[in-house]
Amino acid sequence: MERKQHIVVQLDAHRVGMDVDANSEPLYRQAGVMLNKLYQTYRRAHREASAEQLWAYVALHVGVNLYADVREKDMEPIKNKLHELNELMEGKEK
């Protein structure tokens, strides 16, 4: 069983405490840095937006990127099979 570690990640004005696997602790901290950078980017672009709206922009940004990555991985077997079929067809044409 993984050893748990309590960490606190600062997300703009919010301190988020949680228990995580000790090996995953650096990932949480790096994710916090990334989220803060995104938040600041959206804050500069949308000066009148509330903190809730800004975090919604951040969540949507991360969600779109995650969805694109998952979709790309889901397509990998199809891309591989198409590549194999193309190679077979090219071999028959020679």
N, C-alpha and C positions, 0 to 999 in steps of 0.2 A: 504494500500500500504506500502511495506517495505521501511524503511528509508535507503537511500543510504549513503555510506561512501567512501571517496576517500582514497585509499591505494597505497603504493609503495612497490613492492616486488623486492628484489635484486636477480637476477638470474645470478650468476657468475659476469661478468663485466657489465651486463645490468640491468638498473633500469626500471621496468615495472610498470607504473601507470595506475590505472583503478578505476572506480566507481563500487562498489559491494553492495549487500544487507548487511546492518550492521551485521546481524546475521551470515552471511557467512564469515565475515572477518577472523576469526581464521582458517577456512579451507584453505583459500588462503595462509595464512602465513605458515601453516603446509605443504601445498603442495609445496610451495617454498623451504622449508627446504629439503623435500624429493627429489625434482628435483636437488637441488644443490649437495646433497650427491651422487645421481646417476651420475651427471656430473663429479664429482671428481673421482668416481670409474672408469668411462670410460676414463677419462684423464690419470689416472695412467696406465690403460691397453693399451692405444693407444697414446703413447707420441707424435707421429708424426702427429696425426689427427688435422685437423683444428677445430675451434670452431663450425663451421657449421656442420661438420661431427659428432662431439661429441653430439651436440644437436639433430642430427638425430638419433643417437644411443639411447639417452634418450627418444625421442618421440616414437621410435619403442618399447623400453622396456615397457613404460607406455601403449602403444597401445595393445601390446600382453597381458599384465596383465588385461587390461580392457576387451578385447575380451574374454579372458578365464572366467572372472567373469560373463559377460553377457551370454555366452554360458552355463555356469553352472546353472545360474538362469533360462534360457530358458528350460533346461532339468529337472528342479525340478518337474513340473507337471507329466512328464513321469515317473520319478523315483517314485513318490508317487503312481501313478497308478500301476506300476509294483509291488510295495510293497503290495498294496491291493490285486492284483491278486495272488501273492505268498501266502499271508495269506489265501485267499479263497481256493487255491489248497491244502495247507497243512491241512486245516480243513476237506476237502473231503477225504483225504488220511487216516485220523484217524479212 
